[in-house]
Amino acid sequence: MTTKKTGVLVGIAAIAVIGVAAVLYFSQWPPSGEDATGAIGAAERYRAEQITAEDVQIEQVDLQAFMQTDEFDRLVNDPETRKILSSDAMREALGNDAVREALGNDAVREALGNDAIREALGNDAIREALGNDAVREALGADAMREALGNDAMREALGNDAVREALGNDAMREALGNDAVREALGNDAVREALGNDAIREALGNDAMREALGNDAVREALGNDAVREALGNDAAREALGNDAVREALGNDAVREALGNDAMREALGNDAIREALGNDAIREALGNDAMREALGNDAIREALGNDAVREALGSEAMREALGNDAVREALGNDAIREALGNDAIREALGNDAVREALGSEAMREALGNDAVREALGNDAVRSSLAQDAVREALADGALVREMANR
């Protein structure tokens, strides 16, 4: 009897299990998806929204693009570059907007692939220069960026004197000047930086200070001055101590602010004259430098006959004479050089040869002769052939010297 009851209970239990299983199957429990409840449903309330392309805002796109290039990859894997980036000045520079924008420029990026530029960035003076506001702003100038695409400019940065020059305050401030920046966009100026004499000149204190002068900076904005820097004699002259010191003189610097002086530097005879030792030494003379501060002298240099005269050996040698240099410090002589007849006379071979005479040079040291040259009648007489020929006669010159 007991066995029979047990069998019945087992049967009922089995039927119940089958029934529950059927209900669960056909009702699809447990629920899934949007109908889910319980702990899973609670998690649904904290699910974050998915971001879209519109939500991603990339700043400094050019810089980000550069960071995806093979060139950037080479740089970051270069031991020397890593050393450079460990510099405080370099890190600070990279926080500057102008420097960041510069890195978005093709010429600047290409320059970073140049060995001389990389080595320059390994130089303490260059790194320190990048900590200077004027230098950073310069990198924001189109002409400056374009200049970095020039081979001569890149090689210049590989030169010790140029690198050291960038450690000079006057040089750095010069790079903050629009005319200087624009000058770096000029082919002749860039090529000049490829010249050893020019690079060495940048290592000279007087030259660096000169670049701190407004008139000198403005002069670099003049086409004739830029072309002069493309001239071998002018470049070589900048390798001369007397010429460099002359650029440290206020009168000479001011003279470079004069249009006639600038145009004179565009003249072949003047440029060639700068290759002459006597002319260079003359620029080392105080009276000569002061004379360049005189309007009549400056205008005289704008005269073709005077420029041509400076191409004459006798004239150049005369300027090497103390009496002649001193004479240029005399008001009457300076005014005389403002006279057309005097200027034209300097275009005459006999007059030039006379200036090569010791007696004539000595005569120019005589007050009476200097005053005579301040007389209109005397000046006018120098336009006459007979007077000019007479100057070639030693007797007349000796007589002038003995007055």
C-alpha positions as CSV (number, residue, x, y, z in Angstrom):
1,M,0.0,0.0,0.0
2,T,2.8,2.4,0.9
3,T,4.7,1.5,-2.2
4,K,1.6,2.3,-4.3
5,K,1.2,5.7,-2.6
6,T,4.8,6.6,-3.2
7,G,4.5,5.8,-6.9
8,V,1.5,8.1,-7.2
9,L,3.4,11.0,-5.5
10,V,6.4,10.5,-7.8
11,G,4.1,10.6,-10.8
12,I,2.3,13.8,-9.7
13,A,5.7,15.4,-9.1
14,A,7.0,14.5,-12.5
15,I,3.8,15.9,-14.1
16,A,4.3,19.1,-12.2
17,V,7.9,19.5,-13.3
18,I,7.0,18.9,-16.9
19,G,4.2,21.5,-16.6
20,V,6.4,24.2,-15.1
21,A,9.1,23.5,-17.8
22,A,6.4,23.9,-20.5
23,V,5.1,27.2,-19.1
24,L,8.7,28.6,-18.9
25,Y,9.5,27.5,-22.4
26,F,6.4,28.9,-24.1
27,S,6.5,32.2,-22.1
28,Q,10.3,32.8,-22.9
29,W,11.4,33.5,-19.3
30,P,13.7,34.9,-18.1
31,P,13.0,38.1,-20.1
32,S,15.8,39.7,-22.2
33,G,16.4,43.0,-24.1
34,E,14.1,46.0,-23.3
35,D,11.8,43.9,-21.1
36,A,14.6,42.9,-18.8
37,T,14.1,43.8,-15.1
38,G,16.0,43.3,-11.9
39,A,19.7,44.1,-11.5
40,I,20.2,44.2,-15.3
41,G,17.4,46.7,-15.7
42,A,19.0,48.9,-13.0
43,A,22.4,48.9,-14.8
44,E,20.5,50.2,-18.0
45,R,19.8,53.5,-16.2
46,Y,23.6,54.2,-15.9
47,R,24.7,53.4,-19.5
48,A,26.7,56.4,-21.0
49,E,25.8,57.9,-24.4
50,Q,28.0,56.9,-27.3
51,I,30.2,59.7,-28.7
52,T,30.0,60.6,-32.5
53,A,32.4,62.2,-35.0
54,E,30.8,65.6,-34.3
55,D,31.8,65.3,-30.6
56,V,35.5,65.0,-31.4
57,Q,37.2,68.5,-31.7
58,I,40.9,68.4,-32.8
59,E,42.9,71.6,-32.1
60,Q,46.0,72.6,-34.2
61,V,45.1,70.3,-37.0
62,D,48.4,71.0,-38.9
63,L,50.5,70.0,-35.8
64,Q,48.4,66.9,-35.3
65,A,48.9,66.0,-39.0
66,F,52.6,66.5,-38.7
67,M,52.7,64.1,-35.8
68,Q,51.3,61.4,-38.1
69,T,54.1,61.7,-40.6
70,D,57.1,59.5,-41.2
71,E,59.3,62.6,-40.7
72,F,57.9,63.1,-37.2
73,D,58.4,59.4,-36.4
74,R,62.1,59.7,-37.5
75,L,62.5,62.7,-35.3
76,V,61.1,61.2,-32.1
77,N,63.2,58.1,-32.6
78,D,66.4,60.1,-33.1
79,P,68.6,60.1,-30.0
80,E,69.8,63.7,-30.7
81,T,66.3,65.0,-31.1
82,R,65.3,63.4,-27.8
83,K,68.2,65.1,-26.1
84,I,67.1,68.4,-27.6
85,L,63.5,68.0,-26.4
86,S,64.9,67.4,-22.9
87,S,65.9,71.1,-22.8
88,D,63.8,73.4,-20.6
89,A,64.0,76.2,-23.2
90,M,62.9,73.9,-26.0
91,R,59.9,72.6,-23.9
92,E,58.9,76.1,-23.0
93,A,59.2,77.1,-26.7
94,L,56.8,74.4,-27.7
95,G,54.3,76.0,-25.4
96,N,54.4,79.2,-27.6
97,D,51.7,79.7,-30.2
98,A,54.1,81.1,-32.9
99,V,56.4,78.1,-32.5
100,R,53.5,75.7,-32.8
101,E,52.2,77.4,-35.9
102,A,55.7,77.3,-37.3
103,L,55.7,73.6,-36.9
104,G,52.6,73.5,-39.1
105,N,54.6,75.1,-42.0
106,D,56.0,72.9,-44.7
107,A,59.4,74.7,-45.0
108,V,59.9,74.4,-41.2
109,R,59.0,70.7,-41.2
110,E,61.4,70.1,-44.0
111,A,64.1,72.1,-42.3
112,L,63.8,69.8,-39.3
113,G,64.9,67.0,-41.6
114,N,68.2,68.8,-42.2
115,D,71.3,67.8,-40.3
116,A,72.6,71.3,-39.8
117,I,69.3,72.4,-38.4
118,R,69.2,69.4,-36.0
119,E,72.8,70.1,-34.9
120,A,71.9,73.7,-34.4
121,L,69.0,72.7,-32.1
122,G,71.6,70.8,-30.1
123,N,73.5,74.1,-29.5
124,D,72.9,75.8,-26.1
125,A,72.8,79.3,-27.7
126,I,70.2,78.2,-30.2
127,R,68.1,76.6,-27.5
128,E,68.4,79.6,-25.3
129,A,67.4,81.8,-28.3
130,L,64.2,79.9,-28.6
131,G,63.4,81.2,-25.1
132,N,63.4,84.7,-26.4
133,D,60.0,86.3,-27.4
134,A,61.5,88.2,-30.4
135,V,62.9,84.9,-31.8
136,R,59.6,83.1,-31.3
137,E,57.7,85.8,-33.0
138,A,60.1,85.8,-35.8
139,L,59.3,82.1,-36.4
140,G,55.7,83.3,-36.9
141,A,56.8,85.5,-39.9
142,D,56.3,84.0,-43.4
143,A,59.6,85.3,-44.6
144,M,61.5,83.7,-41.7
145,R,59.8,80.3,-42.2
146,E,60.5,80.5,-45.9
147,A,64.1,81.4,-45.1
148,L,64.5,78.1,-43.2
149,G,63.8,76.3,-46.5
150,N,66.9,77.9,-48.0
151,D,70.1,75.8,-48.1
152,A,72.4,78.8,-47.3
153,M,70.3,79.7,-44.2
154,R,70.4,76.1,-43.0
155,E,74.2,75.9,-43.5
156,A,74.6,79.3,-41.7
157,L,72.8,77.8,-38.7
158,G,75.5,75.1,-38.7
159,N,78.2,77.8,-38.2
160,D,79.5,78.5,-34.7
161,A,79.7,82.3,-35.2
162,V,76.1,82.5,-36.3
163,R,74.9,80.2,-33.5
164,E,76.8,82.3,-31.0
165,A,75.4,85.5,-32.5
166,L,71.9,84.2,-31.7
167,G,73.0,84.3,-28.1
168,N,73.3,88.1,-28.4
169,D,70.4,90.4,-27.2
170,A,70.8,92.9,-30.1
171,M,70.7,90.0,-32.7
172,R,67.6,88.6,-31.1
173,E,65.9,92.0,-31.0
174,A,66.8,92.5,-34.6
175,L,64.9,89.3,-35.5
176,G,61.9,91.1,-34.0
177,N,62.2,93.8,-36.6
178,D,60.0,93.6,-39.7
179,A,62.6,94.9,-42.1
180,V,65.2,92.3,-40.9
181,R,62.6,89.5,-41.2
182,E,61.7,90.7,-44.7
183,A,65.4,90.9,-45.6
184,L,65.7,87.2,-44.7
185,G,63.2,86.6,-47.5
186,N,65.7,88.1,-50.0
187,D,67.9,85.7,-52.0
188,A,71.0,88.0,-51.9
189,V,70.8,88.3,-48.1
190,R,70.3,84.5,-47.7
191,E,73.3,83.8,-50.0
192,A,75.3,86.4,-48.0
193,L,74.7,84.3,-44.9
194,G,76.4,81.5,-46.8
195,N,79.6,83.6,-47.0
196,D,82.4,83.0,-44.4
197,A,83.2,86.7,-44.0
198,I,79.5,87.6,-43.3
199,R,79.2,84.7,-40.8
200,E,82.5,85.7,-39.1
201,A,81.2,89.3,-39.0
202,L,78.2,88.2,-37.0
203,G,80.7,87.1,-34.4
204,N,81.8,90.8,-34.0
205,D,80.3,92.9,-31.2
206,A,80.2,96.1,-33.3
207,M,78.3,94.3,-36.0
208,R,75.8,92.8,-33.5
209,E,75.3,96.2,-31.9
210,A,74.8,97.7,-35.4
211,L,71.9,95.3,-36.0
212,G,70.4,96.7,-32.8
213,N,70.3,100.1,-34.5
214,D,67.0,101.2,-36.2
215,A,68.7,102.9,-39.2
216,V,70.7,99.8,-39.9
217,R,67.7,97.5,-39.6
218,E,65.7,99.8,-41.9
219,A,68.6,99.9,-44.4
220,L,68.2,96.1,-44.7
221,G,64.7,96.8,-46.1
222,N,66.4,98.7,-49.0
223,D,66.9,96.7,-52.3
224,A,70.3,98.4,-53.0
225,V,71.7,97.4,-49.6
226,R,70.4,93.9,-50.0
227,E,72.0,93.6,-53.5
228,A,75.2,95.0,-52.0
229,L,75.3,92.1,-49.6
230,G,75.3,89.9,-52.7
231,N,78.5,91.6,-53.8
232,D,81.8,89.8,-53.0
233,A,83.7,93.0,-52.3
234,A,81.0,94.2,-49.9
235,R,80.9,90.8,-48.1
236,E,84.7,90.8,-47.9
237,A,84.6,94.3,-46.5
238,L,82.5,93.1,-43.6
239,G,85.4,90.9,-42.7
240,N,87.5,94.0,-42.1
241,D,87.9,95.3,-38.5
242,A,87.8,98.9,-39.5
243,V,84.6,98.5,-41.5
244,R,83.0,96.6,-38.6
245,E,84.0,99.2,-36.1
246,A,82.7,101.9,-38.5
247,L,79.3,100.2,-38.2
248,G,79.6,100.8,-34.5
249,N,79.7,104.6,-35.1
250,D,76.4,106.5,-34.8
251,A,77.2,108.8,-37.8
252,V,77.8,105.8,-40.1
253,R,74.7,104.0,-38.8
254,E,72.6,107.2,-39.4
255,A,74.2,107.5,-42.8
256,L,72.7,104.1,-43.7
257,G,69.3,105.7,-43.1
258,N,70.0,108.1,-46.0
259,D,68.6,107.3,-49.5
260,A,71.7,108.6,-51.3
261,M,73.9,106.4,-49.2
262,R,71.8,103.3,-49.8
263,E,71.7,103.9,-53.5
264,A,75.5,104.4,-53.5
265,L,75.8,100.9,-52.1
266,G,74.0,99.7,-55.2
267,N,76.8,101.2,-57.4
268,D,79.5,98.8,-58.6
269,A,82.3,101.4,-58.2
270,I,81.3,102.0,-54.5
271,R,81.1,98.3,-53.8
272,E,84.5,97.7,-55.5
273,A,85.9,100.6,-53.5
274,L,84.9,98.7,-50.3
275,G,87.4,96.1,-51.4
276,N,90.2,98.6,-51.2
277,D,92.4,98.7,-48.1
278,A,92.8,102.5,-48.1
279,I,89.0,103.0,-48.2
280,R,88.5,100.4,-45.4
281,E,91.1,102.1,-43.3
282,A,89.5,105.5,-44.0
283,L,86.3,104.2,-42.5
284,G,88.3,103.6,-39.4
285,N,89.0,107.3,-39.2
286,D,86.8,109.5,-36.9
287,A,86.8,112.4,-39.3
288,M,85.7,110.2,-42.2
289,R,83.0,108.6,-40.1
290,E,81.7,112.0,-38.9
291,A,81.8,113.2,-42.6
292,L,79.3,110.5,-43.5
293,G,76.9,112.2,-41.0
294,N,77.0,115.3,-43.3
295,D,74.1,115.7,-45.8
296,A,76.4,117.2,-48.5
297,I,78.8,114.2,-48.3
298,R,75.9,111.8,-48.5
299,E,74.4,113.5,-51.5
300,A,77.8,113.6,-53.1
301,L,77.9,109.8,-52.9
302,G,74.7,109.9,-54.9
303,N,76.5,111.6,-57.7
304,D,77.8,109.5,-60.6
305,A,81.0,111.4,-61.0
306,V,81.9,111.0,-57.3
307,R,81.0,107.3,-57.4
308,E,83.2,106.8,-60.5
309,A,86.0,108.8,-58.8
310,L,85.9,106.3,-55.9
311,G,86.8,103.7,-58.6
312,S,90.1,105.6,-59.2
313,E,93.2,104.4,-57.4
314,A,94.4,108.0,-56.9
315,M,91.1,108.8,-55.1
316,R,91.3,105.7,-53.0
317,E,94.9,106.4,-52.0
318,A,93.9,110.0,-51.2
319,L,91.3,108.8,-48.8
320,G,94.1,106.9,-47.1
321,N,95.8,110.3,-46.3
322,D,95.3,111.9,-42.9
323,A,95.2,115.4,-44.4
324,V,92.5,114.5,-46.8
325,R,90.5,112.7,-44.1
326,E,90.8,115.7,-41.8
327,A,89.8,118.0,-44.7
328,L,86.5,116.0,-44.9
329,G,85.9,117.3,-41.4
330,N,86.0,120.9,-42.6
331,D,82.6,122.6,-43.3
332,A,83.9,124.4,-46.4
333,I,85.2,121.1,-47.9
334,R,81.9,119.4,-47.2
335,E,79.9,122.2,-48.7
336,A,82.2,122.1,-51.7
337,L,81.3,118.5,-52.2
338,G,77.7,119.6,-52.4
339,N,78.6,121.8,-55.5
340,D,78.0,120.3,-58.9
341,A,81.2,121.7,-60.4
342,I,83.3,120.1,-57.7
343,R,81.5,116.8,-58.1
344,E,82.0,116.9,-61.8
345,A,85.6,117.9,-61.4
346,L,86.1,114.7,-59.4
347,G,85.2,112.8,-62.6
348,N,88.2,114.4,-64.3
349,D,91.4,112.3,-64.5
350,A,93.7,115.3,-64.0
351,V,91.9,116.3,-60.8
352,R,92.0,112.7,-59.5
353,E,95.7,112.4,-60.3
354,A,96.2,115.7,-58.5
355,L,94.5,114.2,-55.4
356,G,97.2,111.5,-55.6
357,S,99.9,114.1,-55.2
358,E,101.4,114.6,-51.8
359,A,101.4,118.4,-52.4
360,M,97.7,118.4,-53.2
361,R,96.9,116.4,-50.2
362,E,99.0,118.7,-48.0
363,A,97.2,121.7,-49.6
364,L,93.9,120.3,-48.5
365,G,95.3,120.6,-44.9
366,N,95.7,124.4,-45.5
367,D,92.9,126.6,-44.1
368,A,93.3,129.1,-47.0
369,V,92.8,126.4,-49.6
370,R,89.8,125.0,-47.7
371,E,88.2,128.4,-47.5
372,A,88.9,129.0,-51.2
373,L,87.0,125.8,-52.0
374,G,84.1,127.4,-50.2
375,N,84.1,130.2,-52.8
376,D,81.6,129.9,-55.7
377,A,84.1,131.5,-58.2
378,V,86.8,129.0,-57.3
379,R,84.3,126.1,-57.4
380,S,83.1,127.3,-60.8
381,S,86.6,127.5,-62.2
382,L,87.1,123.8,-61.5
383,A,84.7,123.2,-64.4
384,Q,87.2,124.7,-66.8
385,D,89.5,122.3,-68.6
386,A,92.5,124.7,-68.3
387,V,92.1,124.8,-64.5
388,R,91.8,121.0,-64.3
389,E,94.9,120.6,-66.5
390,A,96.7,123.1,-64.3
391,L,96.0,121.0,-61.3
392,A,97.9,118.2,-63.0
393,D,100.9,120.6,-63.0
394,G,103.1,120.2,-60.0
395,A,103.9,123.9,-59.8
396,L,100.3,125.0,-59.3
397,V,99.7,122.4,-56.6
398,R,103.0,123.3,-54.8
399,E,101.9,126.9,-54.9
400,M,98.5,126.0,-53.3
401,A,100.3,124.0,-50.6
402,N,102.6,127.0,-49.7
403,R,99.7,129.5,-49.2
